[in-house]
Amino acid sequence: MDRIIKTSLGLLIVIIVAFTAIITYTGYTETAYRNTISGTYSYTCAITTDSTLSNLTLFIPVPVDKAGNSPMVSAFSSHMMNGVPADWDTTLFDTGKATLLKVTTPAIIPPTGTSAQHPYTVTISSETTSRTPIDTRNPVEKSPMFRPVQALNEDTCPPATAGTGSRCYTYATSLYADYTTSADATVTVTSSVDGKNTWNVFGPHSNEYHTGITLTLLGPNHGWAVPAGKLSYGTGSYEYPFGT
């Protein structure tokens, strides 16, 4: 009887120790996650040309979520965007389906030596933090995107992201460009946003999504065009706190 009691007490102690260890581990990992989690958005928009552009007006989509919110909107509104030339007039427009940045300037004049092989680029950018973890597994529904997102189709991910858990898509959106230039000019508008979460629980972890649009125009342009969009998401770790 004493042996049975001792064995039972031993098993009870083991169970209590294991339960305490699990609770302690879970509490530590959740606390470490909450104390170290950081979300960051990195945004760039670039206009590249090999010729002078005159009387330029652009309506460029700004990444926003479905409610029209994004840190890029705040950065533009507070004039905290890096690299905006002094002679650019920038205004935000909310159309209900998209948020557009209107850019007007008398001219973009490339420096001497600019050519098709060595074009001139104006780049504006921002890096902002998120108050909450970024949804990197469903950005079309819950995170900043270039809207409207149209003709969304799944695509093969590039080799660099193969095997990382990423899913990749192509899509289309809208951009307005009005300017005069030489007939052989090449103008490219690109824009992208990266949303990334980082945290440290027994080592660094991260997950992210990336979306970008590209539009190349030849000669003068006076109207709407359709940039090609690419989206990848779900890249990285989703261990803590059991999905972000």
N, C-alpha and C positions, 0 to 999 in steps of 0.2 A: 504494500500500500504506500509506504514512504517513497518507494522508487517511482511509483506512478505519479505521486504528488510532485516530486522533484522534477520529473520529466515534463509534467504539465506546466509547472511554474517556469521551467526553462523555455518552453515553447512560447509561453505568454510574454516573457521578457524579450525574446527574439522578435515577436510580432510587434510589441510596443516600440522597440528600438527601430525596426524597419519602418513602421508607420511614422515615427517622429522624424526619421531621416528623409522620408518622402515629403512630408510637410515642410521641413526645413529647406530641402532642395527646391521645391516648387516656389516657396516664398522668396528664396534668394534669387532664383532666375527671374521671377516676375518683377521683383524690386530692381534688380540690375538692369532689366530691359527698360523699365519705366524711367530709370535715372539716366540712361545713356542714349535712348532713342532720339534720333534727330532726322528730320526730313528736310531736303534741300531741292529747290528748283533751279536749274541752270537754263537760261534762255538766251538765244542769239537770233539776230536777224541781219542779213547781209544783202547788199545790192552791189553787184559786180558789173562793170561796163568797160568796154574798150574804146568808147567814143563819148563825146559830150552829149548830155541829155538836157534838153531845154523845156521849160514850162512843165515841170514834172508834177504829176499828181498820182499818188498811190493809195489804194485802200487794201491794207494787208491784214489778214486775219490774225488776231491775238489769241493765244491759248486761254480758254476759259472752261469751267465745268458747265454742266447743264443749267445751273442757276445763274450763270454769267459772272461767276467769281473767279479770280486768279490773282496771284501776287504780281504778275506782269501788269495787270490793269492798275494796281496800286502804284507800281513803280513809274508807269507812264504818267498817271494823274499827279503824282508828287514831283515829277521832273527829276526822278532819281535814276533814270536809265543811263547807262554809260555809253559814250560814243556818239550821241546825237549831235550832228553839226549845228553850229549856231544859226545858220540861215535856213534851217528846216522848221516849218510850222507843223506841229503834231497835235492831232485831236482824236479823241476816242468816240466811236459811234456804236451804240447798241441797237442792232436791228431786230432784236427779239429772237432771231435764230443764230446770230453770230455777233461777235464784238470785233470791230474793225478799227485799225489805226489809219487815220488819214494823214498822209505826208504830202506836203506841198513845198516846193522850192523853185526859185527861178531857174536854177541849173545845177547839174553835177558836172564839174569840169575836171577831168582826170589830169594828173601832172604830165609834164613832158616825158616822153619815153614810153607812155602807155601804148600797148598794142594788143592784138588778139592773143599773142603768146604771153604777154605780161599785162593783164587787165588791172583796172583800179577797183578797189573794194571799200565800201563804207560799211562798218559793222557796229551794230548797237547790241548791248548785252546787259544782263542782270543776273545776280545770284541771290536768292532769297530763301529764308527758312520758313518751314511750315509749323504752325502751332500744334498740329496733330500729325500722326503718321500718314503718309501719302498712300492712297490706294493704288498700288502698282500692279494689281491683278485684274482690274476692271476699269481702266482709265477712260474708255469711251463713255461709260455711264457716270463715273464718279470723280474724274480728275481733269485738269486742264488739257484741252485738245484744240486743234485748229478746226473750228466749226463753220458751217455745217459739215459733218462727216458723211460723205456720200459714197456709194458704190464700194462699201467695205468688203474686201475679199481676203481670205486667208492665203498666205504666200509662204514660200520656202524661206526659212531663216538662213542668213549667211553663215558660212563655216565658223566664223568667230564666235557665234552664239549657239552653235549646234551642241546639244547635250546639256545645256544649262537650264532647261525648263522653259525657255522662251517660247512665245507664240508670236508669229509675225503676220502682218496684214498690209495690204495696199488700200488706199482710199483716195477720194478726190474732194477738193473744196473749191472756193472761189477767191479770186484776187483781181482787182481793177488796176490797170496801168494806163496812164495817158501822158505821152511825152513825144517830142520830136527829136529826131537824131538822123544820122546818115543811114542810107539804105542797107549798108553792109554791117551795121553795128550789131553786136551781140550783148544782150542784157540778161542777167540771171538774178532772180530773187530767191533766196533760200531763208528758211527760218526753222528753228528747232527748239524743243524743250525736253529736258531730262528731269524726271522726278526720281529721287533716290532716298531711301531710308537706310540709316546706319545705326548699329548698336553694338554693345560689347558685353557678351555673356560667355565666359570662358574663352574669350578670343573675339576678334572683330567679325561682324556679319553685316550683310547688306542685301537689299533687293531694289529693283528699279524698273522704270519703263522709259522708252524713248520714242518721240514722234517728231517728224520733220516733213517739210514741204519744199518742193523745188519747181521753179518755173523758168524756162529759158525762152526769150523772145528775140526775134530777128528784125532789125530795122525799127521804124517808128511804130507805136501802138496807141490805140485810142478806144479802149473798152475792156470788157471783162474777159478773163482767161481762166483756165482750169489747171492749177498746180497739181503735180503728182505728190501724194502723201504716202509716207511709210510709218508703220507703227510696230514696235516690239514691246512686249511686256511679260511679266512673270519671271524675269531673270534674277537669280540669286537665291537666298535662303529665306524660308518662311517658317522656321522652327519656333521663333519666339515673337509674341506670346501666343503660339499655336495659331499663326495666321495673322497677317496685317492687312 
